[in-house]
Amino acid sequence: MNKTFYSIREVCNMLDEEPHVLRFWENKIDKLKVLRINTKRHYRQKDIDILKRIKSLLRDDLYTIEGAKKALQKNEVRELQQTDQVQ
């Protein structure tokens, strides 16, 4: 699929997670900014990429929520530094 927005059900199917898990991650991790229109969540590809990274950190690498938040922040800083070096 190559859409602009995905429903929570579509994203749950992609990630093999339940909706309550995605909502929990959304509430706990500030980097994840899901678009809400009329109480429905609309996920962009960048949101899905972040969710995949969160899932990997939590499920595969066994990070805590706090550890995953810090890892995402470190990754964001690293990406900004790489962008600055290229320019």
TAURJO-V838219 format. One record per helix or strand of 2 or more residues. SS is the DSSP state (A for helix, B for strand). FROM is the first residue (numbers start at 1). LEN is the number of residues. If there is no record, write none. Layout:
ss = (SS SS)
from = (FROM FROM)
len = (LEN LEN)
This chain:
ss = (A A B B A A)
from = (8 19 35 40 45 65)
len = (8 10 3 4 16 22)
